[in-house]
């Protein structure tokens, strides 16, 4: 969980999915955990590099609509400064969206709250 929240935003969704089974893990969850660890081992020599030519903040946000078994949408966003990620999130929405548009609105709301804080 620490690696996902503090250093590697690209594994956050996989860690979120596995964390839901921490009370009663099965063999498949252990195998998925080993895949994440192998991925991190292969990525350990890579690092974020910030450029100096562009100082504006770029943001990306997205949401899926009920693609998981729990039927809640997953929201995610990332903010980049000079090409390097400075803030990100990927989490299950607390409300059950009734449409893709509603899921996107919820994701956009969380993204804008973070954008206001970053400013």
C-alpha positions in Angstrom: 0.0 0.0 0.0 2.9 2.4 0.8 4.4 1.9 -2.6 1.1 2.6 -4.4 0.3 5.8 -2.4 3.7 7.3 -2.1 5.8 6.3 -5.1 4.2 4.3 -7.9 0.8 5.6 -9.1 0.7 3.1 -11.8 0.1 0.2 -9.4 -2.5 2.0 -7.3 -5.5 0.3 -9.0 -4.1 -3.2 -8.7 -3.3 -2.6 -5.0 -6.8 -1.2 -4.4 -8.3 -4.3 -5.9 -6.1 -6.6 -3.8 -6.7 -4.7 -0.6 -10.4 -5.6 -0.8 -9.4 -9.2 -0.1 -7.0 -8.7 2.8 -9.3 -10.3 5.3 -9.7 -13.5 3.4 -7.0 -13.8 0.6 -7.0 -16.8 -1.8 -4.2 -18.3 -3.8 -5.1 -16.0 -6.8 -4.6 -12.9 -4.7 -1.1 -14.1 -3.6 -0.2 -14.7 -7.3 -1.4 -11.2 -8.2 0.6 -9.7 -5.3 3.7 -11.5 -6.6 3.1 -10.0 -10.1 3.0 -6.5 -8.6 6.2 -7.2 -6.7 7.9 -8.5 -9.8 6.8 -5.3 -11.7 8.2 -3.1 -8.9 11.5 -5.0 -9.0 11.8 -4.3 -12.7 11.0 -0.6 -12.2 13.4 0.0 -9.3 16.0 1.7 -11.4 13.6 4.2 -13.0 12.9 7.6 -11.6 10.9 10.7 -12.2 12.7 13.5 -14.1 11.3 17.0 -14.1 12.0 19.3 -17.0 12.5 23.0 -16.8 10.9 24.3 -20.0 7.2 24.1 -19.0 6.0 25.0 -15.5 2.3 24.7 -16.0 0.2 22.0 -14.3 -1.4 19.4 -16.5 -4.2 17.2 -15.2 -5.9 14.1 -16.4 -9.0 12.5 -15.0 -11.1 9.5 -15.9 -13.7 7.2 -14.4 -15.2 3.9 -15.4 -18.8 3.0 -14.9 -19.5 -0.1 -12.8 -16.9 -2.3 -14.4 -16.0 -4.1 -11.1 -18.0 -6.8 -9.3 -19.1 -4.3 -6.6 -20.7 -2.1 -9.3 -19.2 1.1 -7.9 -17.3 3.3 -10.4 -13.5 3.8 -10.1 -12.2 7.4 -10.3 -8.7 8.5 -11.0 -6.7 11.6 -11.7 -3.1 12.6 -12.0 -1.4 16.0 -12.0 1.9 16.7 -13.8 4.3 19.5 -13.4 7.1 19.7 -16.0 6.2 16.2 -17.1 6.5 14.6 -13.6 3.6 13.3 -11.5 3.1 15.4 -8.3 -0.4 14.2 -7.2 -2.6 11.2 -8.1 -5.5 9.2 -6.9 -7.4 6.1 -7.9 -10.3 4.9 -5.7 -13.7 3.4 -5.6 -16.4 6.1 -5.7 -18.5 6.2 -2.5 -21.7 6.6 -4.4 -23.1 4.2 -7.0 -23.4 6.2 -10.2 -26.4 5.4 -12.4 -24.6 6.4 -15.7 -21.2 7.0 -17.2 -21.9 10.7 -17.2 -22.6 10.7 -13.4 -19.4 8.7 -12.8 -17.4 11.2 -14.8 -18.9 14.2 -12.9 -18.0 12.6 -9.5 -14.4 12.1 -10.8 -14.2 15.6 -12.2 -15.4 17.0 -8.8 -12.6 15.2 -6.9 -10.1 16.3 -9.5 -11.1 19.9 -9.2 -10.9 19.8 -5.4 -7.3 18.6 -5.7 -6.6 21.3 -8.4 -7.8 24.0 -6.1 -5.6 22.7 -3.3 -2.6 22.5 -5.6 -3.1 26.1 -6.7 
